[in-house]
Amino acid sequence: MTLPYGELAARYGTPLYVYDADSMRQTYLRLARAMAGFAEVYYSIKANPNPEVARVFVELGAGLEVASGGEFDAARAAGCAPSRILFAGPGKGADELEHTIRAGAGEIHLESFEEIEHVARIGRAAGRRVPVAIRINPSAAALGGAMRMGGKPAPFGFDEEILETVLSAVDSHDALDLAGIHLFAGTQILDAAVLLNQWRHAMEIAGRLGRPLRTIDLGGGLGIPYFAGEAALDLEALQRGLSSLGRHGARVIIEPGRYLTAEAGVYLMAVRAVKRSRGTRFIVTDGGMHHHLAASGNLGQVIKRDYPIVSTRLDAGPCSPAVVAGPLCTPLDTLGRQTMLPEVREGDLLAVLKSGAYGLTASPTGFLSHPTPAEVLVSGGRDRLIRARGATSAGADERYGTRWDSLSGTGIR
Ligand SMILES: Cc1ncc(COP(=O)(O)O)c(C=O)c1O
């Protein structure tokens, strides 16, 4: 995406997240077209929970998948009907369950026996049957993805091997209305065959259950190419493979996060200093891992590889390698290790590309008490502040207008 970064930085200051709504729309519609007749595309809000980002997808008809009471509130703030919100996550609090069930969440995805009891109790007290799905940790047959969340011991969902026991537990409660199943085996998958294999496995489980299901949620995990040598997910190959999967008469859902937002976001930083240390060029910026942990390689990456970082100068000369370091007093705060950049000086802008997913939301904003960055959404050529710069992370719980202190016992302040 090409946006007027200089103007935006001048208007809103740096560091700054900039998201391109038009690019998100195009990506969503392309994916929705590829899935047409097979699955509905929800948006997993954890990738970027800014309500104005989520609103882009809600306005195109997407439902949302959330992983906390706070994300549920962000989804509501984005204009999503409660019935279009799925709530999954391995350790849902009783208060979060109460909050989301009473608000009419579309489905609660059960991930422990404790949750089964809590949801049933809340449903009984509210005098209604709660639509639920069983989240299944698939067997090794469904492996794949950079960060695997299935096929091995995991806190997510119930092991496929104990499904019968889980079904009996769910069936023992009249207040639980079993709508479906949910599988999610890994994130950042670039190989269509791996995704199809996982989805096929989910369909086989659905078939084995021997009862009608209303929904089959295949999770997210669709990857984007970040690094040299990676190729984009082949949507056409994915689409070609769908016809052989079947749907067991259910509504099939996929809930990608990264795929829908990553490439539509940029993290803009200003250069604060350029120095040489023992022959290495260091470019020190005002942005760093406190706002963008993933770009520093510290968000679960096994091998640290550099996100694409570019200079926004149009008149930039030849490039040479540089280390791009943030302002924190730790060597972990390195965003580029071998980044090819032109000569830059104090005040120049650098843009970390592919930063629309797992950026601010997945970063330790409290570390070293720098202000949280502003977020701007550009749509149809117009830019709009969608989150103001914060004083420190202490203001974090005001971000979505969530008043957690009104929910007793959450332990969240
Ligand atoms: C249940 C669930 N759904 C969807 C997602 C989104 O994954 P991705 O961003 O890889 O599409 C995640 C990510 O952790 C998840 O846990």
The ligand as an ORCA input file, in Angstrom:
! r2SCAN-3c Opt
* xyz 0 1
  C      -9.322    -19.712     18.085
  C      -8.547    -18.867     17.153
  N      -9.139    -18.468     16.015
  C      -8.499    -17.677     15.128
  C      -7.213    -17.248     15.363
  C      -6.565    -16.353     14.366
  O      -5.433    -16.907     13.839
  P      -4.735    -16.272     12.551
  O      -4.446    -14.861     12.866
  O      -3.523    -17.101     12.372
  O      -5.700    -16.395     11.433
  C      -6.539    -17.657     16.531
  C      -5.157    -17.235     16.794
  O      -4.532    -17.556     17.758
  C      -7.235    -18.481     17.465
  O      -6.669    -18.880     18.588
*
